Amino acid sequence: MLYTLKNQELTVVVSDLGAELHSVKRGDCEYIWIGDPDVWSFKAPLVFPVCGRFYEGKYTYRGKTYDINCHGFIRPSVFSVEEQTDTSICFRLEASDETRAVYPFEFVLKVWYVLEGDKLTNRFVMENPGEDVLPITVGGHPGFNVPLAGEGAFEDYYLEFGKACSPDMFVLSERCLLTGNKCAYPLENGKILRLRHDLFDHDAVFMSRVDSSVTLKSDKTERFVTLTYPDMPYLGVWHKPLTEAPFVCVEPWCGLPGYDGVMEDMETRPDMFRVQPGQAQTVEFSMLFG
């Protein structure tokens, strides 16, 4: 089911399937990728309780081996609506027999969308109602139409960080897993990453040590999207490899993919929140649409 949030600036549509953002419009400009199934059928999915893929799609926990899909399991999950107003909505997902088969933990995930002026905040509240420590992480995967409102070409657009930074790029294997290596990813004037389709021929550009704000923009238009993600230390930039897809995903993550050749143990793998029983972890990122 689709739900609409609206104020004088923006009209936002979100779905209870995967708690996925489907549309953000300002006037006649649609910012969110259309989800063309011939290219990439998602629009702005969320990643939970892991970010990325694991070696052989598996991990271990207390001596047992579990299968888990890339980015976890919430994309096909139907959320309940816990709270809704004209400008906000809270989706809720709890552990079930289906989730426990791939992720043997009790959890409650609340996904908020809060609309304030021309800003949409995506908030995640991860609660641990169980008796064991809950290893968990989360990320965003929003896709944006490029060009925005049909103004300019894909190559006219770029990402500009709010402050100059010196990112490290994770070197991925052929299976898009971590190799353990990183390299410097130089930005133009320390702030600008220019878009081109072949940038994604080997999947995502995935970075650490980036500024906590980045803007998708072009000199050919006044339209822009600014993402702010102080809670999230990693940023991915992606579109479907080996295509000229007219969109780009800008992905703030709290976690990392697995290492190639390593069957990781969920009790010890890095870049996971360790939520204690009865406690919760909250993170968020926001998108400003101009």
Buried (B, 14 or more C-beta within 10 A) or exposed (E): EEBEBEEEBBBBBBBBBBBBBBBBBBEEBBBBBBBEEEBBEBBBBBBBBBBBBBBBEBBBBEEEEBEBEBBBBBBEBEBEBEEEEEBBBBBBBBBEEEBEEBBBBBBBBBBBBBBBEBBBBBBBBBBBBBEBBBBBBBBBBBBBBBBBBEBBEBEBBBBBBBEEBEBBBBEBBEBBBBBEEBEEBEBEEEBEBEBEBEBBEBBBBBBBBBBBBBBBBBEEBEBBBBBBBEBBBBBBBBBBBEBEBBBBBBBBBBBBBBBBEBEBEBBEBEBBBEBEEEBBBEBBBBBBBB
